């Protein structure tokens, strides 16, 4: 009985997330590669975030966009409430980069692992994403 209840709750939660996503601008059809979020960059970044921005540009931007705004048909925006720290903590970014991740919030397909990133690289990328999120009201 408990398993059925948990499965029902999971199904309702997933359905609700898809419904909310469909209500946002991100749910509207866009041309492949088009930015999915309007991102305001902070006026300054910490030194760690600046370093992370460079690594992000080299390792992540081809899919997630220069400012982590996402790209239609390719990859989701990381500057989005779904990726706020209370829902996707820093370790979620580490695990995604190291192991890849199955698609679970967006219809983009699975993400492959990103080879060659060091712990320092990942810490910088996360700092960059988090500082940009804060500049866009995501905490």
Beta strands, then each sheet from edge to edge (+ up, - down):
end
